[in-house]
C-alpha cells in the first residue's frame, strides 16, 4: 500500500503450537540465501497450509531469532516492532499499521 514502509521478517517459530514450525522456518531461511522470491513463495505456501520441503542447509538463524525474541520478551506471532520501539502483538490490518506509523511522524 505504501512504498515508504518496509518490513523485515524474522522467523520465530512457536513449536509448542506448531510442531513443524522450526523446520519450515529453517527451510525458508535456507531458500532466502539463494532466492528471495522463492523464499517468499515458500512463506506464502506455509500460510496457505501447503507442504514445503525439508531444509537443505545448516543455519543457526532460527536459534538466534528465538534467543532475540526471548531477550525482547516477544512470545507471540506475529509481533510488530516499530522503529521507535513500540510493539504490537498479533495480526493487525495494513490500514492500522499505516495509522500507527503516521501517528509518530
Residue pairs with C-beta under 8 A, 6 or more apart in sequence:
1 94
1 98
2 98
5 97
5 98
5 101
9 43
10 65
10 68
10 69
11 25
11 26
11 28
11 29
11 61
11 62
11 65
12 25
12 65
12 66
12 69
12 74
12 77
12 79
13 21
13 22
13 24
13 25
13 62
13 66
14 21
14 76
14 77
15 21
15 22
22 62
23 54
23 55
24 42
24 46
24 52
25 62
26 55
26 57
26 59
26 61
26 62
27 42
27 52
27 53
27 54
27 55
27 56
28 39
28 42
28 43
28 46
28 52
29 39
29 55
29 59
29 61
29 62
30 55
30 56
30 57
30 59
31 38
31 39
31 42
32 39
33 57
33 59
42 52
45 51
45 52
46 52
68 74
69 75
69 79
72 81
74 81
74 87
74 89
76 89
76 90
78 90
78 91
79 87
79 88
79 89
79 90
80 87
80 88
80 92
80 97
81 87
82 88
82 100
82 101
82 104
84 104
86 100
86 104
88 100
